[in-house]
Amino acid sequence: QVVLQSAEDFVGRKFTDWLKSWPGQVVIAIFSLYWTVEVSTGLKNEGNAGVRKYGQKLETQLAEIIDLVRNDIPKLVRCTLEALIVIFVHNKDTVSNELTKGGVEREDDF
């Protein structure tokens, strides 16, 4: 139930506020879910250009995470962010380096 509530909350909140509001495993699960949804949607709607746009969104979100980490935040939030950053950077690099530069246009291209 917590995961479903977090998924609903993800859509309506500022990304960094959402990050601070949920347990680490939930944050990673829902971020991964929406990463998959947004990559798929980008490919379906705009092909490689859609993935490129999502890559730009990921760059912005990563900058927001970095700003958050540089502030005084609770230890639990810091722990969540440390785990998320590893996954986030991998996912961002997959979008930027593999999908965009690889010329992927459709979900079934790989």
Order of alpha helices (4+ residues) and beta strands (2+ residues): alpha-alpha-alpha-alpha-alpha
